[in-house]
């Protein structure tokens, strides 16, 4: 069971070339499956603490509570699903039943977005989640992605743009047929973990966003590899260097500006490779270490970097101890 073809369409929709490499899609599929499995286990643990084996939307939201931007994206998506559901219901004249498992203990229909907001309000002690109810939190990643894709599509013919729009509709649950996605996600644990339709919709969106993030990072790696930066990021001090990957640095600024306006020009001309995806993931985890924003090292050996990190932590702890003694 594989989503390689669907992931290739998603990759193109997020800025890769017209025909992404199947081997790159296989690497992305493996990464997404690993991350979604880990996320689902965390949600399952939360559900068990509530005394149930059925993972609910509140468990998904609770795991994501520390990332307001991604929470806002998910809540917005739930609102779009509500609008789509109402449109289908008004067109067909009867409910399709997709929303029945939103019913929990309240009785009657409850919209997906309202259900998410109601739960967030119950755990919101300081009002930190209020801005995301109205999608008022600025999302720099989404804004930059929109600019990049707009630049990429400006020179497309009508036929190419139609093909691109079809790619943009790809997901792990086309038309929300979730059975294949459920089996792919759960594997041998399909009989142990119970997921509602709504939870599968949410996980489908999170998997889709994971592919988008991987493609964003891989395009940054590709841009650095071309050494043709159009902004000032190349003059900034890099914060990490990978000796196994030629001529690539992690810059503290990384807006992606060089996307060609033609059919298959610019960065989109060459497909993202598996090596670039692996390098992007390596950078992501290296850049999420506690001291990553403070690093000013241009090119280092990783063992030396780890040793230096331990030394910095030791000095930091000693300074704190001296302040209180």
N, C-alpha and C positions, 0 to 999 in steps of 0.2 A: 504494500500500500504506500503510495507516494504522492506528493503534491508538487513534484518538480515542474511540471508544465504550468501549473497555476502560479508558482513562485516566479517562473520566468516572465509571465505576464505582469506580475506585480513589480518585478525589477524594472521592466521597461516603463511601467507607469510611474515609477519613482525616479527615473532619469537615466537608467542604463540604456544601452544601444537597442536597436530594433529587434535583434535576435540574441538575447543573453545566452551565455554558455550554460549548458545543462550541468556540467560538473560544478560550476559556481553555484547554481541553484541547489544542487545536492548538498554542498557545504552549508549553505544558508539554511536549508531544511533541517539539517542535523543540529545546527546552533539553536534555531527556533524551537525545535522539539525539546532540546535539553532545557532551555530557559522556561518554556511553558510547563514542562513536567515539574521543575523546581517550584515554579509559582503555584501550581495546582496543589502540590504537597503542603505548601505554606497555608493555602486556603483551607485545605482539609484539616490541618491542625487547628485552625481557628474554629472550624465547624465542630470538631470533636470537643473543644472547650465549651461550646454551647450545648453539648450533649446530643449531637445528631451526626449521622454519617452522610447526610445530604448537604452538599455544598450549595449555599445560597448566594444571591447577589451581595448581601451584606458582608459575607466572608471575603469576596473579591475586593469590595470597596475598602474593607478594613486593612487588608494587606497593602493596598495602594495609598493609604491615608497620608503618608509622608511625601507624596509626589503630587502637589496640587495641579500642576500643568497637565499631567497625564490623566488625573481624575477629571479635569475639565473636559479633555478630549472625549473621555468615555461617557460622561454625562451628556455632552452635546450629541454624541452618536446615538445614545438612547432616545434623545428627543427626535432625532431624524427617523429612527425606527418607529417611534410613535406616530409621526406624521405619515410615514409610508403605510403603517397599519390602518390608520383612519382613512387614507385614500383608497386602499383596497376594499375596506369595509363599505364605504359609501358607493364605490363603483359596482361591487358585486351585490350589494343590498343585504349581505349577511356576514357575520363574523367568521373569519377563517379558523379561529381557535388558537392562533399562535400565541395569544396573550393570556390564555387560561391559567398558565402556571405562575402568573404574577399575583394570583389571588390569595395566597397564603392565609392570613387570619382575618383579613379585612372584609371579605365578601364583596362581590361586584368587581368591575374592571378597575384596575389601577394602572396608570401609565408607567412605562419603564422609567422615564426621567423623574417623575414624581416619587416613585419608589426609592430611587437613588438619593434624591434630595432629602427625603424624609429620614433615611438612615443617617446621612451625613449630619443632619441637624441634631440627631440624638447624641452624636459623639463630638459635636462642635461646642467646646466650652469657651472659646475666646472669639468666635466669629471669623476664624481664619478661612472657613470654606464659603462664606457668603459671596465673595466675588465670582467664584466659579459657577454659581447658580445661573448667572446672567452672562457667562462666557466673557467676563471683563478682564481676566488675567491675560497679560500679553504673552503670547507664545512665540518666542523668537525662532525656534526651529521650524514651526509650521509656516511662519512668514517667509523665512529664507527659502524653504522648500517650494513655496508657491511662486516666488520670484524666479527660482531656477527653472521650474517646469514651464513657466510662462515664456521665458527666454528660449527654451528648447522647442516649444511648439509654434513659435511665431512664423517660421518659414515653412511649415508643413503644408503640403497639398491637402485638399479636402479628403482624399482617400486615405492619406497617411494619418490625418487627424482623426478620422473615423476609426482607423485601426488602433490608434493610441487610446482613444476613449474606451474601446472595448477592453484594452489592457488595464485601464484604470478601474474597471468594474470587477476585476478578478479578486478573489478572496479565498479563504480556506473553506468557506461554506457558501458556494454559489447558490443563490436563491434560498439561502438558509436551510439547505439540506444537510443536516448536521451528523447523520449517521457515520459517514466516512471520517469526518473530523473527530467524532467521539472515539471511534476505534483507533485512529492514528494517535490521538492524545493519550488515551488510557492504556492501550495495549492489553497486557495480561491483567491489569487492575480494573478492567471494565465491570467486573461483578462486585468489586469491593467499594468503588467510589460512585456515588450517584450524583448526576448533574442534571439540573433542570434545563429546559429550553432557553430560558433567559440567561443562565450562566454560560451556556455554550455560545450564545450570541456575544456575550461579553468577552469570553476567551478568544473567540474568532477575531474580534476587533483588536485585542491585545497582541495576538500573533501577527496580524496584519501590520500593526504599528511597529512590531519588532523587526519585521522585514524592512520597513521603511527606514528605521534607524540604522540598520546594518548597511543598506544601500547608501544612505547619507555619508556614513563614515568611510565606506569603501571609495566613494567618489572623492572625498578629501585626500585619501591615500593616493589615488590616481592623479589628482591635481598636483600633489607634492612631487610625485614621480616625474611629471612632465617638466618641472622647474620653470614653468611659465606663469607664475602668479601675477594676477592683475591688480592686487591690492598691496598694502604695506606689510602684510603678515610675514613675508619672507625676510624682512629686516628685523623682526622681533626675535628675542632669544628663545630658541627651542627648549622644551622641557624634557625631552627624552630622545634617545636615538637607538635604533635597532640595527646592530652591526650585520644581521643576517638579511636585511632588506636594503637594497642599494638606494642611496640618495633620498632618503625620506626622513623627515623630522616631524615632530608634533609641535605645532605652533599654538600660542595662547589665543590667537585669533584665527578663525578659519572660515570666513564667508566664502562661499563657492560662487564665483562670478563668471568663470570662463565656460559657459555653455554656448555652443554655436547655435545659430538661428536656422541653419539649413536642415535638410532631411536627416543626415547622419554625420554631422560635422562636430568639431570641438571634442570635448571629453566623451560625449555620447558615441563617437565613432568607434572607439575600441571598447570591446565588452569588458566588464569587470571580471577579473580573474580570481580563482580560488586563493592565490597567494595574497591578493589585495584584501580579500575578505578576512583572511586569518590575521593579516597585519592590522586591519581596522579593529578587530576584536582585541588583539593584544594591546593596542594603544588605548582602547577604551578602559580595560581593566587597569593598565598602568596609570592612566590619567585619573582614575578614581581612588588611588591610594591616598591616605590622609595628608601626605606632604606634597602631593603632585603640584598644586598651585604655587607652592613656595620654591619649587626647584628651579635653579638657573644653570643647570649643567648642560653643556652643549653636546658632548659625546662621551659616553662613559661605558665601562664594563659593568654588566648587571650585577655581578658579585660585589664589585666595589660599591655600586649604588646601594645595595642592600646593607653593606657594612656601614656606609655613610649614614644611611637612614637610622640604623640602630644607634650610632653615635649621637645623632641629632636628638633623638628621643631621650637618650641618657642625659645629655646636657640639659634638655628641657625639664626633665623630671627633677634633676639636681637643683636647677634654678628655683623651681616651685618649693622644694623642700627647704632651701636656704631662706626663702621669703617668710616661711612660717616657723623658723627655728631661731 
